[in-house]
């Protein structure tokens, strides 16, 4: 783990099921996350992913790279363009800084209409694994 190290991209197909399941799992019952007609009435072209699902996917991206022993200390994200059914979100990232067994990873997630999410994830690895 060293500053400047890129993480491999991760493509996530954004399905209607992913959007609805993520909203239900995070107890976000806002209609724009499960009812296409009501989402359209509110100006969206379809349902869209909630921030908690995005947050979870960003965390998964980092732990998939660093392994199951990695501990997420902080996830700080900002949303941009929505993720709708049929989109593919591509997550990319790079290690920004390293301090002992802790790293800050910059993450960007984009779809066909632009940047969906930007942010940083602070992750700690168990002693001895940070040098890998």
C-alpha angles and dihedrals in degrees: 000000000000138000112273094027109141123221117223114256119261120208115208118189107220106221130177087245093054092050095047095041092050092050093048093045090053092043092242103147097173106143093231088071097055112012113070095189094052091044089055091048087056093052103266121120091228141336115310139206119268124233094249092059090049090048091053093048091051090051091047090051091057096043091046087059100042098034139244094298092062114111119211108222099176137002114192116178140167123203125225127166114010126255110234130184110285095031123117114216114207114201119203130174149166136201107257100184141356128207111179108297094351128084136182113220122197111216131192126184119193137179133184093286098048142275113353099179140008127181152109133268123202110208133180125204125203115263111284096021095078091073094061 
